[in-house]
């Protein structure tokens, strides 16, 4: 490892990093643009509350389900080649999403975007591990990689706000087209190709097992959050867990496994993955509610709401670029723990919307939430990739991205469903019998539904609907505060053995593991 550590990256590698930033920024932009566009597409396509969650979830579910597979495929056919194939597919799926004429069509397009997106993220991260051998340069490069995702999120609301002011909601998806075109031109020039020296075949049974395990577990969690402890979600989660067990056993038997499960023997690898997963669950759920709160409760226009979403995303950008630099002097586990503790304060601020409503409270609280996100995105990813030997970088990168996308999807599904359940509980029984049946159903289903038929509802019922939404957001933020507090303690205790970045120091307890 010491020999690799002295190999410094050249200008060509840093230029290649700029190329890899294109799809990374695109995916970050895609996240915040869609959240901002949700009220507009809801008014046009009129999805149910369940369809709305699937519009948000389909992308995350499919990208999480296919990341492990695509990480392995990239090792076999070439990481740069897979990146370019995925970019084309992402562009085509973006066009389909832009011109969707129904909620069902948009859900399918989002699912296609998820499959295409699964080719982009592990390819970019694995190529970084190939291009930057020096430990400090690799940590900084991954910090830049995470920063570009944050930058995409920061620019997304502004770009989306401008587009929504002048065009229909589908225009936000078309931003991907010029980015994909530029990537296809410059990638063959500046990016190296890498494929495993002796690649084995892709085991289709492993692909099916991994996809089924992830989708079944997440579906079960989603239904459990919405309907409670009923047979269907229990069976779904049990089936997913069973498939996961068979998947792990099969990986141990294969000569060329889809996922090298020996990576989990490293405590650093396992704990860093847990930090990424739980951290993104909280962010995914709260992000959905914050963007809706600004537009639906505070009544902000898209451009103004997008501008208010800029400071939180910029806070994430600052944390992502500075955390690896700070971790050169302070142990990464402590840096992660401190930033997560600050995030907890942000979640607690968001629990006060019932008693202290206001844009400033939301923006400051969400900025602190994003501060922790930036730190764990940069340092957590570096710890995961760094815990794996170079020949297994593809598997490690795929796992890192899988848990992050899965975390966002689970957060939207479970915390979003929790907020919806609280909303319905608060509204149930308060809709006057004089309200038309269709309008009454819409008002009782969700706040977007209530606002869509506001002209048919009493004024006080619309105000109650907004209060009910804020109550759901308060509870979700409280759940997030509890989870992130536990996560900060976990990081401080379980990652304290890792030395500062570049020192190569790992205490004996990790070696024994």
DOTOR-663623 format. One record per residue (C-alpha): residue in three letters; y, z, x. Coordinates in steps of 0.2 Angstrom, whole numbers, padded with zeros to 4 digits, always signed. Each point is the difference from the previous one (the first is absolute). Example, Ala and Ser with C-alpha at 12.3 -4.5 7.8 and 13.67 -1.06 7.14 Angstrom:
BEGIN
ALA-0022+0039+0062
SER+0017-0003+0006
This chain:
BEGIN
UNK+0000+0000+0000
UNK+0012+0003+0014
UNK-0002-0017+0006
UNK+0005-0007-0017
UNK+0015+0012-0001
UNK+0009-0007+0015
UNK-0001-0018-0007
UNK+0018-0002-0007
UNK+0004-0013-0014
UNK+0010-0015+0004
UNK+0014-0008-0009
UNK-0013-0012-0008
UNK-0009+0015-0008
UNK+0016+0007-0007
UNK+0005-0017-0007
UNK-0018+0000-0008
UNK+0004+0017-0008
UNK+0015-0008-0008
UNK-0011-0013-0008
UNK-0012+0014-0006
UNK+0015+0009-0008
UNK+0002-0015-0012
UNK-0016+0003-0011
UNK+0003+0019+0002
UNK+0018+0000-0006
UNK-0006-0012-0014
UNK-0012+0012-0007
UNK+0012+0014+0001
UNK+0013-0010-0009
UNK-0013-0005-0013
UNK-0003+0019-0004
UNK+0018+0004-0005
UNK+0004-0016-0007
UNK-0013+0001-0013
UNK+0004+0018-0005
UNK+0018-0005-0003
UNK-0006-0015-0010
UNK-0012+0010-0011
UNK+0012+0003-0014
UNK+0005-0018-0001
UNK-0017-0007+0000
UNK-0005+0013-0013
UNK+0014-0006-0011
UNK-0006-0018+0002
UNK-0019+0002+0000
UNK-0001+0016-0010
UNK-0015+0008+0008
UNK-0008+0016-0007
UNK+0002+0015+0011
UNK-0018-0003+0006
UNK+0004-0018+0005
UNK+0016+0006+0009
UNK-0010+0011+0011
UNK-0013-0014+0003
UNK+0014-0011+0005
UNK+0005+0013+0013
UNK-0018+0005+0005
UNK-0009-0017+0001
UNK+0008-0004+0016
UNK-0003+0016+0008
UNK-0018+0001-0006
UNK-0005-0017+0006
UNK+0008+0002+0017
UNK-0008+0017+0002
UNK-0017-0007-0005
UNK+0001-0015+0012
UNK+0009+0007+0015
UNK-0016+0006+0009
UNK-0008-0017-0004
UNK+0015-0010+0007
UNK+0001+0011+0015
UNK-0017-0005+0005
UNK+0002-0018-0005
UNK+0015-0001+0011
UNK-0010+0007+0015
UNK-0013-0014-0003
UNK+0011-0016-0004
UNK+0015+0005+0009
UNK+0014+0012-0005
UNK+0014-0012+0002
UNK-0010-0013-0010
UNK-0003+0012-0014
UNK+0018+0005+0000
UNK+0006-0018-0003
UNK-0013-0003-0013
UNK+0005+0016-0009
UNK+0018-0005+0001
UNK-0003-0016-0009
UNK-0010+0009-0014
UNK+0014+0013-0002
UNK+0013-0014-0002
UNK-0011-0009-0013
UNK-0003+0016-0010
UNK+0018+0005+0001
UNK+0005-0016-0009
UNK-0014+0003-0013
UNK+0007+0018-0003
UNK+0018-0007-0001
UNK-0004-0012-0014
UNK-0012+0012-0010
UNK+0001-0002-0019
UNK-0009+0015-0005
UNK-0005+0017+0006
UNK-0018-0005+0003
UNK+0006-0015+0010
UNK+0011+0012+0011
UNK-0014+0012+0002
UNK-0011-0014+0007
UNK+0013-0006+0011
UNK+0003+0017+0007
UNK-0018+0002+0003
UNK+0000-0017+0010
UNK+0015+0007+0010
UNK-0011+0015+0004
UNK-0014-0010+0007
UNK+0012-0011+0010
UNK+0010+0015+0006
UNK-0016+0008+0006
UNK-0001-0014+0014
UNK+0018+0004+0006
UNK+0001+0018+0004
UNK-0016+0003+0010
UNK+0003-0016+0010
UNK+0018+0005+0005
UNK-0005+0018+0005
UNK-0015-0006+0009
UNK+0010-0013+0010
UNK+0012+0013+0005
UNK-0014+0011+0007
UNK-0005-0016+0010
UNK+0017-0004+0006
UNK+0006+0017+0005
UNK-0012+0009+0012
UNK+0013+0013+0007
UNK-0001+0016-0011
UNK+0018+0003-0002
UNK+0004-0019-0003
UNK-0014+0000-0013
UNK+0007+0015-0009
UNK+0017-0008+0000
UNK-0006-0017-0006
UNK-0009+0009-0014
UNK+0016+0009-0004
UNK+0009-0016-0001
UNK-0014-0007-0011
UNK+0002+0015-0012
UNK+0019-0002+0002
UNK-0001-0018-0006
UNK-0010+0005-0015
UNK+0014+0013-0004
UNK+0013-0013+0003
UNK-0008-0012-0012
UNK+0000+0015-0013
UNK+0019+0003+0004
UNK+0004-0018-0002
UNK-0011-0003-0015
UNK+0011+0009-0013
UNK+0015-0009+0006
UNK-0008-0017+0000
UNK-0008+0004-0017
UNK+0016+0006-0007
UNK+0009-0016+0005
UNK-0014-0011-0007
UNK-0002+0010-0016
UNK+0019-0001-0003
UNK-0001-0019+0001
UNK-0018-0006-0004
UNK-0015+0005-0010
UNK-0012+0014+0006
UNK-0012-0012+0008
UNK+0012-0005+0013
UNK-0004+0016+0010
UNK-0017-0007+0004
UNK+0007-0016+0007
UNK+0007+0009+0014
UNK-0017-0001+0009
UNK+0000-0019+0001
UNK+0013-0003+0014
UNK-0007+0015+0009
UNK-0017-0007+0000
UNK+0007-0017+0005
UNK+0008+0007+0015
UNK-0015+0010+0005
UNK-0011-0015+0000
UNK+0012-0009+0012
UNK+0002+0013+0013
UNK-0017+0010+0000
UNK-0010-0014+0009
UNK+0014+0000+0014
UNK+0002+0019+0003
UNK-0016+0009-0006
UNK-0016+0001+0011
UNK-0016-0003-0009
UNK-0014+0013+0001
UNK-0017+0000-0006
UNK-0015+0011+0004
UNK-0010-0006+0015
UNK-0017+0001-0009
UNK+0004+0001-0019
UNK-0014+0003-0012
UNK-0001-0007-0018
UNK+0010+0008-0014
UNK-0012+0010-0010
UNK+0004-0005-0018
UNK-0009+0015-0007
UNK+0012+0012+0010
UNK+0015-0010-0007
UNK-0007+0002-0018
UNK-0003+0019+0003
UNK+0017+0004+0007
UNK+0009-0010-0013
UNK-0010+0008-0014
UNK+0002+0018+0007
UNK+0019-0001+0002
UNK+0003-0009-0017
UNK-0012+0012-0010
UNK+0007+0016+0008
UNK+0019-0005-0003
UNK-0004-0006-0018
UNK-0009+0016-0003
UNK+0015+0010+0006
UNK+0012-0011-0010
UNK-0010+0003-0016
UNK-0002+0018+0004
UNK+0019+0002+0002
UNK+0003-0009-0017
UNK-0014+0006-0011
UNK-0006+0016+0008
UNK-0018+0005+0004
UNK-0010-0012-0010
UNK-0017-0009+0004
UNK+0008-0017+0005
UNK+0011+0006+0015
UNK-0014+0012+0006
UNK-0013-0014+0000
UNK+0012-0012+0009
UNK+0004+0013+0013
UNK-0018+0005+0002
UNK-0005-0018+0002
UNK+0013-0003+0013
UNK-0005+0015+0010
UNK-0018-0006-0001
UNK+0005-0017+0006
UNK+0010+0008+0014
UNK-0015+0010+0006
UNK-0011-0016+0000
UNK+0014-0009+0010
UNK+0001+0013+0013
UNK-0019+0000+0002
UNK-0001-0019+0001
UNK+0014+0000+0014
UNK-0011+0012+0010
UNK-0014-0012-0001
UNK+0009-0017+0004
UNK+0001-0007+0017
UNK+0017-0007-0005
UNK+0007+0012-0013
UNK+0015-0004-0011
UNK+0007+0017+0004
UNK-0005+0009+0016
UNK-0002+0018-0008
UNK-0002+0008+0017
UNK+0019-0001+0000
UNK+0000+0015-0011
UNK-0008+0011+0013
UNK+0018+0001+0007
UNK+0010+0014-0008
UNK+0016-0009+0004
UNK-0006-0015-0009
UNK-0006+0009-0015
UNK+0015+0012-0002
UNK+0013-0014+0003
UNK-0009-0010-0014
UNK+0001+0015-0012
UNK+0019+0002+0004
UNK+0003-0018-0004
UNK-0010+0000-0016
UNK+0007+0016-0008
UNK+0018-0004+0006
UNK+0000-0017-0008
UNK-0008+0007-0016
UNK+0016+0010-0003
UNK+0012-0014+0006
UNK-0009-0013-0012
UNK+0002+0011-0015
UNK+0018+0006+0003
UNK+0006-0017+0005
UNK-0005-0008-0017
UNK+0009+0014-0009
UNK+0016+0000+0010
UNK+0003-0018-0002
UNK-0003+0001-0018
UNK+0011+0015-0002
UNK+0015-0008+0008
UNK+0000-0015-0012
UNK-0007+0007-0016
UNK+0007+0018+0000
UNK+0016-0002+0010
UNK+0002-0018-0007
UNK+0005-0008+0017
UNK+0000-0019+0002
UNK-0013-0007+0011
UNK+0012-0003+0015
UNK+0007+0017-0001
UNK-0017+0008-0002
UNK-0006-0010+0015
UNK+0015+0006+0010
UNK-0005+0018-0004
UNK-0017-0003+0006
UNK+0006-0006+0017
UNK+0004+0017+0008
UNK-0018+0007-0003
UNK-0007-0016+0008
UNK+0012+0001+0014
UNK-0005+0018+0003
UNK-0018-0006+0001
UNK+0006-0013+0013
UNK+0008+0014+0011
UNK-0015+0011-0001
UNK-0012-0014+0004
UNK+0009-0006+0016
UNK+0005+0018+0006
UNK-0017+0009-0003
UNK-0009-0009+0014
UNK+0014+0004+0012
UNK+0001+0018-0005
UNK-0019+0001+0002
UNK+0002-0004+0019
UNK+0007+0018+0001
UNK-0007+0009-0015
UNK-0018-0001-0005
UNK-0003-0013-0014
UNK-0009+0013-0011
UNK+0016+0011+0000
UNK+0011-0015-0003
UNK-0010-0005-0015
UNK+0000+0018-0007
UNK+0018+0002+0002
UNK+0005-0016-0009
UNK-0013+0003-0014
UNK+0008+0018-0002
UNK+0017-0009-0002
UNK-0008-0012-0013
UNK-0006+0015-0010
UNK+0018+0005-0002
UNK+0003-0017-0007
UNK-0014+0002-0012
UNK+0007+0017-0006
UNK+0017-0008-0003
UNK-0008-0013-0011
UNK-0008+0014-0011
UNK+0018+0005-0006
UNK+0004-0015-0010
UNK-0001+0009-0016
UNK+0013+0013+0004
UNK+0010-0010+0013
UNK+0000-0019-0004
UNK+0009-0012+0010
UNK-0001-0014+0012
UNK+0005+0010+0016
UNK-0015+0012-0003
UNK-0012-0014-0002
UNK+0006-0010+0015
UNK+0001+0015+0012
UNK-0017+0006-0005
UNK-0008-0017+0001
UNK+0008-0002+0017
UNK-0009+0015+0007
UNK-0016-0006-0008
UNK+0002-0016+0010
UNK+0004+0009+0016
UNK-0018+0007+0000
UNK-0007-0017-0005
UNK+0008-0008+0015
UNK-0007+0012+0012
UNK-0017+0000-0006
UNK+0000-0019-0001
UNK+0004-0002+0018
UNK-0009+0015+0008
UNK-0014+0001-0012
UNK-0004-0019+0003
UNK+0002+0002+0019
UNK-0012+0015+0000
UNK-0013-0010-0010
UNK+0000-0015+0010
UNK+0002+0010+0017
UNK-0016+0010-0004
UNK-0010-0016+0000
UNK-0006-0010+0015
UNK+0008-0017+0002
UNK-0015-0010-0006
UNK+0001+0010-0017
UNK+0018-0002-0003
UNK-0003-0011-0014
UNK-0010+0013-0010
UNK+0012+0013+0004
UNK+0015-0010-0005
UNK-0009-0005-0016
UNK-0004+0018-0004
UNK+0018+0005+0003
UNK+0006-0013-0012
UNK-0013+0004-0013
UNK+0004+0018-0002
UNK+0019-0004-0001
UNK-0002-0013-0013
UNK-0013+0010-0009
UNK+0012+0015+0000
UNK+0014-0010-0008
UNK-0012-0007-0013
UNK-0007+0017-0004
UNK+0017+0008-0001
UNK+0006-0013-0012
UNK-0016+0001-0010
UNK-0002+0019-0001
UNK+0018+0007+0002
UNK+0006-0015-0011
UNK-0013+0004-0013
UNK+0005+0019+0001
UNK+0018-0004-0003
UNK-0005-0011-0015
UNK-0011+0013-0007
UNK+0014+0013+0001
UNK+0012-0012-0008
UNK-0011-0004-0015
UNK-0003+0019-0002
UNK+0018+0003-0001
UNK+0004-0015-0012
UNK-0016+0003-0011
UNK+0005+0006-0017
UNK+0019-0003+0002
UNK+0001-0018-0006
UNK+0006+0000-0018
UNK-0011-0008-0013
UNK+0015-0012-0004
UNK-0002-0009+0016
UNK-0010-0016-0001
UNK-0018+0001+0005
UNK+0001-0012+0015
UNK+0016+0009+0006
UNK-0007+0017-0002
UNK-0016-0005+0011
UNK+0012-0007+0013
UNK+0011+0015+0001
UNK-0015+0012+0001
UNK-0009-0011+0013
UNK+0013+0000+0014
UNK+0019+0001+0004
UNK+0001-0019+0003
UNK-0008-0002-0017
UNK+0012+0011-0008
UNK+0015-0008+0008
UNK-0006-0017-0005
UNK+0001+0005-0018
UNK+0015+0012+0001
UNK+0009-0009-0013
UNK-0014+0005-0013
UNK+0000+0018+0006
UNK+0012+0015-0004
UNK+0012+0004+0014
UNK-0007+0017+0003
UNK-0018-0007+0002
UNK+0006-0011+0014
UNK+0008+0015+0009
UNK-0017+0010-0003
UNK-0009-0015+0008
UNK+0010+0001+0015
UNK-0002+0019+0001
UNK-0019-0002-0002
UNK+0000-0013+0015
UNK+0010+0012+0011
UNK-0013+0014-0005
UNK-0014-0011+0006
UNK+0009-0003+0016
UNK+0003+0018+0003
UNK-0018+0004-0001
UNK-0006-0014+0011
UNK+0013+0005+0013
UNK-0007+0018-0001
UNK-0018-0006+0003
UNK+0007-0010+0015
UNK+0008+0015+0007
UNK-0016+0010+0000
UNK-0010-0014+0007
UNK+0013-0004+0014
UNK+0001+0018+0005
UNK-0019+0001+0002
UNK+0001-0016+0010
UNK+0013+0007+0012
UNK-0010+0015+0004
UNK-0016-0011+0002
UNK+0010-0011+0013
UNK+0007+0015+0009
UNK-0017+0008+0002
UNK-0012-0014+0002
UNK+0010-0012+0011
UNK+0007+0013+0012
UNK-0013-0005+0013
UNK+0009-0017+0003
UNK+0012+0000+0014
UNK+0017-0009+0000
UNK-0001-0019+0000
UNK-0003-0007+0016
UNK-0007+0016+0008
UNK-0018-0005-0005
UNK-0003+0019-0003
UNK-0013+0005-0012
UNK-0006+0018+0000
UNK-0019+0005+0002
UNK-0003+0003-0019
UNK+0002-0019-0003
UNK-0012-0004+0014
UNK-0013+0011-0007
UNK+0001-0008-0017
